[in-house]
Amino acid sequence: MKRLLCAGVIAVGVLAAVLPAGATAADAIQYRYSANTATAWFDSWDSLGCVETRAFVWAWDGTTKLDGARPTSDRGVSVTVDKFDFCTNTVIVEARGDSPLPSDEFVIGKQLDAATLHTTVDVYDWVSDFTFPVEVNLSWSGSGDLEEGFSHSVYHTSSYSIVTNDRGAFRNADATGTVSDGSTDYAVGPPVLSQLASTRHGEMSITR
């Protein structure tokens, strides 16, 4: 079994039950899931090398089980966007949001060869205490071999941490498109990470 390590992001297989906007530091969520997923992480810098802009998008179609609850069918998307000025040590934007998806807004091939996502998600910004819409238009095209594997992933911001452990089939992919709030496209350039996956067994923990 090949081990796949995707440091710094949630690589694949992340499903519903996410940290609510405005949650307190004591909040924590743990759950199990299985699903077909598409993931993309974009990371870019301004011309001065000061401002880092990131977008992390995952879409899923599968089943989740929150601790203490019964399994439920689930299809949805989660979007995280942030901007940080390292020259002034200033958080400009740190926002995330989640939304259920109708079947026509997220389509993923059973062989993990392609996927499309076209939707709008309201995200909550912890910096401004404001919610705004982000339009997501992404396409994935499988570019690597389909592999069985294990993924351990960690994603940290100043507001929350997410840790996942997944087992299933994974394929690297090329992702293109936009993740835009109308003034900023957070998905500039080629993605740092882009994958299509079929997770048979996954566990996730979110703390803030």
N, C-alpha and C positions, 0 to 999 in steps of 0.2 A: 504494500500500500504506500503510494507516494504521499509525502507530507507537503502541503502547500502552506507557506507562511506569507501573509499579506499584511505587513506591519503598517500601523498607523491608520488603517481604515477597516471598516467592516467589509470583507471581501465579497461574500456571497450569502445567500440564503436567509436574509433578515426579513422577518414578517411583522404583522400588525402590532398590537400592544406596545406602543412606544410612549416615551415620557411626555406627559401632558404639558402644554405651554403654561408657564408660570408656576410650575411645581416647586415645592420646597426642597431644601437640601436633604431632608430625611427620606425623600421618596426613592423607592427602588422597585424595579419590575424584573421578574424572571419568568421565562416561558420556553416551551419547546415547539418545534415547528418542522414541517416538511413542505417543500414547494419547488416550483420552477421559478428562477429569479434572473433578473438582469441588473448588473451593477456597473456604475461608472463613477470615477473620481477624477476631477479636473483640478489642476493647480497651476496658477500663472502668477507672474510678477509684472509690475509696471516698469517703465523704461529706466527709472532711477534705481531700481532694485530695492525699493522701500516697502511697497504695498503688495502683500500676497493676497490673491483672490482664489477661493476654493469653492467647489461644488461637489457634493456627494449625493448620488441618486441611486436608490434601489427600488425596483418594482417586483412584486411577487404574485403568484397565483398558487394557493395551496391550502394547508390546514395548520392552525395554531392551537396551542393549549397553554393558557395562562395557569400559573400555579393555583390549585384549588378549584379550577373550572373544567368544564367538559370541552373536548375538541370542537372547533368550529371551522367551517370553510371560510376562506378569506382571500380577497384580491385587493391589492392596494399599492400605494407608493409612499415613500418617505424622501424628503428633500432637505438637505442641509446646505446652506450657503454662508460663507463668512469672508470678511476682509479684515486684515490686520496691518497696521503701519508700524514696521519695525524701526523706522527712523525716529518716530515720536513715541514708540511703545504705546500705541493707541488701538483699541478694538473699535473698528468702524461699524461692522455688521457681524452679528452672530445669531443666525436665525435658522429655524427648522420647522417643518410642518409635515403632516401626514394626511392622506385622503384615501377613501375607498375608490375603487376603479370599476367602471362598467367593462364588460368583456371587450368592447371595441376600442378602448383606449390603451390597453396593453395586450399585445399579442406576442407569444414566444413559441418558436418551433419545438416540437417534441424531441427532435434530435439536437437541440441547442445550436442550430445553425444560424438563426437570425431572431431578432426581436424588434418591436417598435413600441414607443411610448409617446402619446400625445395627450397632454392633460394640463390643468392649472391647479396649483396647490397653494393654499394660504399658509404662510410661514410666520411664526412669531419671533420677533427680534428682541433678545434680552437687553440689548444696548439702548434702544429707543423706546422699549415697552410698546411696540407698535406691530400690528399684523398687516402684511401686504401680500399680494398674489405674485407667484412665480410661475411663468409659463414654461413648460418642459416639452421639448420636441427632440427626441433622440431616437437614433436607429443603431442597432448592433448587428454586426456581421461576424460570424464565427471565423477566427483566423488561426486557431491552433487545434491540436489533436484533442479529442475527448479523452479525459483522464479520470480515473478513480482517485479520490484523495481525501485528505483531512485538512481543514483550514482553521487556524486560530488567529483571530483578528482583534485589534484594539483600536479604538478611536477616542481621542481625548480633546476636549475643549476646556475653556475656563469654567464652563457651566455644568458639564456632564461628561460621563465616561460610558462607553458601550463595549462590551466584550462578547464575542461569539465563538462558538466551536461547532463546526459543521462536518458531516461526512456525506459524500455523494459523488456525483460526476460533475466535472468542471471543464469549461473550454474558454480559453482566452478569446477576446473579440475586439474588433475595431468599433469604436463608438464615435458617432458624429452628430452634430446638432447644436441646440441652444438650450440654456437654462437661464432665463432672463426675467428681471423684474420690470422691464420696460425701459430702464436706463443703463443697467449693467448686465452684460452677458457673462455669467460666472463660468461658462464652459468654453473658455478660450484655449485654442490649441489642442493637440492630441491628448487623450486622457493619460494620467499616470497609471491608472488601473482600469481595466474594462473586462468583465467576465459574464458569461452565461453559465448557469448552473442548475442542477437538479439535486436538491438536498433531501436525502432520505431521512436523516436524523440531525437535528440542530438544536442547540441550546443558546440562549441569549440572556445577558444581564445588563440592565441599564440603571445607573445610579447618578445621583446629582447631589 
